[in-house]
Amino acid sequence: MQFLSEHFGCEGWRGEMSARIRAFDWSVTELGPLQHWPTSLRMAVQFLLASPVPLVMLWGRHGYMIYNDAYSVFAGGRHPYLLGSPVELGWPEVADFNRNVVDTCLAGGTLSYRNKELVLLRSGVPEDVWMDLYYSPVPGDDGSPAGVMAIVVETSAHVLSERAREQAEAAFRTTNERLQMALNTGAVLGSFVWDVQLDFLSGDERFARTFAYPAPYDLNRLPSGIAMQRVHEDDRGRVRALIDEAVRDGGPYTAEYRVRHGQGEQYRWVLASGRCDYDDQGRPLRFPGVLIDIHERKVAESALVQLTRDLEQRVEQEVRARSEAEERLRQSQKLEAIGGLTGGVAHDFNNVLQVIAGNLHLLARQQRDNPGVQQRVAAAITAVERGAKLSSQLLAFARRQQLSPAVYNLRRLSDGLGELLARALGETVRVSMQVPDQPWCIHVDRNQLENAVLNLVINARDAMNGEGVIAISADNLVLGAEFCAGKEIQPGDYVRLSVRDHGVGMAPATLAKAFEPFFTTKPDGHGTGLGLSMVFGFVKQSAGYVDILSTEGQGTTVQMYFPRSEAAEAQEEQAPPPRLLQGEETILVVEDDDQVRITAAELLEQSGYRVVTAENGDVAMRFLLDGLRVDLIFTDVVMPGQVKSADLAAWAQARTPPLPVLFASGHTRDIISRNNQLAPHQHLLRKPYSPDALTAMVRQVLQAST
């Protein structure tokens, strides 16, 4: 697990497969133990686990299978037995196909298949399935292909839908052919002749029954108005226009329309065909025609149209959902890459700030009676604190900050923020806060939550040009699978905390970059671009989800979703009484940065402590094994050499009594646990630290160990 924490950054992992990969005994495979895996394999597994798309990697000539949560769903009953298994043993029914895939990609080739048909065993029964398959080689540390990355998307439902559509079209053609045969064999609803001059119809009994003429009417003198009244009102205008056109131009008359069936509101489709006859002077005389039943054909046509529309809609929805999932994956990968970079930069930046801050404090102590020096040192320390705040925001975005979460009820939000918001917003901005009478509890770091809300409110104030109402609201929600699809959040109970303004809003291009660090729409000097980045990192590190809804000219709503906590609300602890900051114990300072080590040692010596220094863990362990007796180890987290800070801490905890250890770091990714909390025996001092913070923490750790 230490290996995964150091190399995979597993504190950000979610899902079943990350735990299964850690628990699997890889030493029984050719891959060997986790700690011996090549860098290329580790990076490929990190990418695979972060993807919402079903991915499986086949490593080595045997194709040992490593896959993500989405693929485990596809695998069905074979999961989790596929993990670590050669692909030909895991899927024996398609062994030849997979052997060709592995051979091709290890030779540097790629393969792709659209709607590939395979026969797979599901629940022990052979089943035809169709899939979109994409295979690409994964390079090893030497650059040559060492494995295969496979994207597996089952398209069986789509293929079967297309086949159903083809069958429906075939059924329609068959129905149409039968209709033509019926027309030739008597599927006629009657014949008629229209006397154009006298405007009377003559027809047979079937025609009279179709239009429901009462019995007293003579079949040779049927009023045309009764027939027209039986035609559906939506069709009458079109029928009259076709009749007038046929009489005027002399062409054939063909009209499909609905006729009321019986005394109710049901209608049947008919086809009327005929042609107008004229006298020697070209005047219209008679209009003979025939009435044909086409109701079944029209019903079939309507069903086909509806089926086509449904299929098109389903295909459109699937394409849109896939595009959205791919876009979310690209955005997530981009933010992860930026987070890794900013976290490393913040770590190195904190070391630089620590050297500057330490020497400034030492200078201030040496020149206590020099007002000019004190003034300049105070200004420089203020600048260092601003730099430390920027670094803290970068670490929040990278999800590498230390959190102190506790069970929290949002009813207390106004108590912690009311006065602060009033000072930050001024008199022209009003805050409306709505919280349910009984909001669910959440497990968060209260200070970080209040800081996130403050950042959002300040952004809202600026978006409204310093005037208007900002709405803060909380809701208890039960999120379903449909909402959570592709959002890196699991269905369940959540508390949604929203901050809404009615400001200028954001364009789509701006919205896509809103969470990126240093991106800001504010003028130079009016913002760092880290506020939303900090909110994003804090919410993600708290196992939540954050979303932004914004429309230009209408405003912006930022929604933070936090998982519900069933535990009891934490009670606020009273601040402990001030402790003596001086001491006379012996402290071993382990730090690879010379300047940081020198300033830390001098600060501790000025507080009365005896100090021994070591430039890395190897030297520190040699001192301890040679008999050096110390009361506390004060060590940086990340150091060169064979002996790491975690090894020193483990050795110290194994002593009787245990030797206390105080860590110092620019960020905590190497010692922080997956739930963002330090272990009970671990203590952390974040860089850059002041002399008072150093001596206070040293005193606290020493007293806690007694």
Buried (B, 14 or more C-beta within 10 A) or exposed (E): EEBBBBBBBBBBBBBEBBEBBBEBEBEEBEBEEBEEBBEBBBBBBBBBBBBBBBBBBBBBEBBBBBBBBBBBEBBEEBBBEBBBBBBBEBBEEBBEBBEEBBEBBBEEEEBEBEEBEBEBBEEEEEEEBBBBBBBBBBEBEEEEBBBBBBBBBBBBEBBEBBEEBEEBEEEBEEBBEEBEEBBEEEBBBBBBBBBBEEEBBBBBEEBBEBBBBEEEEEBEEBEBEBBEEBBBEEBBEEBEEBBEEBBEEEEEBEBBBBBBBEEEEEBBBBBBBBBBEEEEEEEBEBBBBBBBBBBBBBEBBEEBEEBEEEBEEEEEEBEEEBEEBEEBBEBBEBBBEBBBEBBBBBBEBBBBBBBBBBBBBBBBEEBEEEEEBBEBBEEBBEBBEEBBEBBBBBBBBBBBBBBEBBBBBBBBBBEBBEEBBEEBBEEEBEBEBEBEEEBBBBBBBBEBBBBBBBBBBBBBBBBBEEEBEBBBBBBBBEBEEEBBBBBBBBEEEBBBBBBBBBBBBBEEEEBBBBBBBBBBBEEEEEBBBBBBBBBBBBBBBBBBBBBBBBEEEEBBBBBBBBBBBEEEBBEEEEEEEEEEBEBEBBBBBBBBBEBBBBBBBBBBEBBEBBBBBBBBBBBBBEBBEEEEEBBBBBBBBBBEBEBBBBBBBEBBBEEEEEBBBBBBBBBBBBBBEBEBBBEEEBBBBBBBBBBEEBBBBBBBBBEEBE
